[in-house]
């Protein structure tokens, strides 16, 4: 697995990866859990599949206007798809024993490792906080998932609780158990030089870097993350 330390400003970095999608809890994460937890994990898997379908769906202009509930569910699925993109790296890390950190070549291996640990520690603390909060706020809502019919509140809290739990595990795995190797990259250093430019003026260079690194979605990620 390759994780990229992307400079999105002169002194600010974001972690990025494009591993094949595999965000679902494995059987071991559900084994021995109470029935409600197993149901929540099952709903989580179903929600991921539906969100991915909604993300890839091509809208037909001739398609009849959806009902209010259908439009609300579609918006929820788009939000889930965006959240998957934000947490995918941490979800991937939880099953890894070794990984490679690709970093700008003007950053030493030691500095890159410190930046990696700082980012993972920040993620661990953030997801721990939100997991606790969502467990408290969604305790009653989780039970409503079992009620027939659309239950957006229950779906919302189920996704957040499981998502934060998996992210927490991934951050801990990256901090405590993964053996990291390092690879410097001149292409990533190029991104630092254009991070302060407008999105329009840097677009060509960013796409060239993405092509060099063979990262399909890096250009769109960088254009969102690097704010002039």
N, C-alpha and C positions, 0 to 999 in steps of 0.2 A: 504494500500500500504506500502510495506517495501522498504526502501532505505538503502543500505549498505555503510558504510564509510570504504573503503578498504585501508589498509596501503600498499602502493606500494614501500615504502622506509622507512627508520627510522623516517623521519619527513615529509613525503609526502603522501597525501591521494587522492583517486579518489572516486567519488560517483558512485554507481552501482545499478541496479535493473533488475528484470526479470518479469515484469508485462506482461500480455497478450498484443499482439500487438494491438494498437488502436491509430495510429498516425494521422488519418485523421481529417481534419477540420470538425467540426460539422455544422449543418445547420445554427446555430446562427452566426457563423463566416462568412458565405457567405451572410446572409440576409441583404438586404439594400445596398449591394455593387454594384458598377457599373458593367455593363455586362462584361467588360474585366477582372475584378477581379474574377467574378464568373467562367469565362472560365479558368483562371489560376488555381483556386482551383480545378476545375474538372480535368484539366490536371495533377495536383499534385497527386490527388487520383489515376488516371490511372497509373501514373508513379510509384507510390508506389506498386501497384498491380503487375505491370510488373517486377519491380526490385525484388520483393519477389519471383516471379515465376522463374526468372533467377538465383536467389541465390539457390533455391532448385532443379533446373534442373540438372539431371545427364547427363553428356556428353557422347554420344555414339561414340566410336572410329571410327565406320564405317560411321558416319554421313558425308555427303558431305561438303567440305570446303565452308564456308559462303563467301558472297561478302564483299567487303571492307566496304560498308555502314552497313551491318549486323554486321560485327565484331566491328565496331565503336560503334554501338548502344549497343551491348552486353557489351563492356567495360564500357560504360556510365551507364548501368544498374547495373553492379557490383559496380561501384563507389557510386551510389545512395544507394545500399544495405548497404555498409559500413558506409555511412553517417547516415542512419537510425539508425544503431546500436549506433553511437556516440551520437545522439540527442534524442533517445527514452525516456530516463529518463525525460528530460525537457518537452517533448511533453505530457508525462503521467501526470506530475505535474499540468498542467494547468487546469485540471478538478477535482482536489482533494481539499477537505476541511480539512482532517486529514491524517496523515501519521506517520509511525514509522521509526526512525533512528536507525539502528543497528550498533553499533560501537565497537571497541576493548575494552575489559574490563579493560585495563590499562589506558583508557582515561575517564575522568569524563564526566557526562552529560553536564555540562557547557562547557567544552572544545570541546566536540563533536558538540554542537550547534554552537559554534563559527566557527569551521572548516566548518560546513555545510553552514553557512551564507557567509563565505569567498568564498567558492567554487561557490555558486549560484550568488553572487555579481560579481565575475569574469566572470561567464558565461553570465550574463545579459549585462555587459559592452562589452564583445566580440561580442555577437550576435547583439547588437545595432550598433556597428561599422560596421560589415559586412553587416547588413541589409541596412544601409544608402549607403554603397559603391555599393552594388549590385543593389539597386534601381537606382542609377545614371548610372552605367555601363550597366544595362540591360533594360533601359526604351524603347529603340528602339527595342531590341531583343524580348521583350514580345509581341509586335505586330506581329512579324514574326511567332509566334506560330499558328496564324490563317491561314497562307499560307499553302496550301496542300503540302504534301511531307515531308520527314524527315528534321527536323530543330533542330539539336543538340544544337546549341547556345541558341535558345529559350527555349528548355527543360532545359538546364543547369541553365539559370538564373531564370526560373520559379521555379524550385526546390529550388534553394538557397534562393530566396526571401521568399517564403512561409515557408520553413524550419526554417530560421532565425526568422521569425515573430512568429511562434509557439514556438520556443525555448525561445524567449524573454518573451512571455506570461507565459511560464512554470516557468522560473526563477523568474519572478515577483510574481507569485502565491506562490512559495515556500518561498520567502522572506517576503511577506506582509500578506498573508491570511491563509496559512496552519497552523493548530495546530499540533505541533510535539510532539510525545512521544519518549522515549528513551529505548533501550534495549541493555545492554552490552553483548558481545559475546567473549568467550575465544577462539573460533575457529578463529576469525578475528585476534586476538592477535598473534596466531601462524603464520599467514602470515607475520607479521612484522619480525619475527625471521629468515625467509627464503628468504626475499625479496632480500638480497644481494648475495644469492647463484646463481649458474648458473641454467638456465632453466631445464637442464637435471637432476641435483642433487635434485632439489626441486619438481620435477613433481609429485612424489608419494604423498608427503605431501599436495600439493596444491589440488590434486584430492580428497584426503580424506576430506579436509576442505569443498570443494564444495559439496561432498556427505552429510556431516554433516548438512550443511546449506540448502540442497536441492535446489542448484542452478546449473542448467544444464550447463551453459556456463561460469561460474565463472573461471574455470581453464584456459580456453583460454584467457579470458580477463586479468587475472592476469599475465599470461606469456607474454602478449604483453606490459602491462603497467609497470611491475616491471623490470627495467633494472639494472642488477648488476653493 
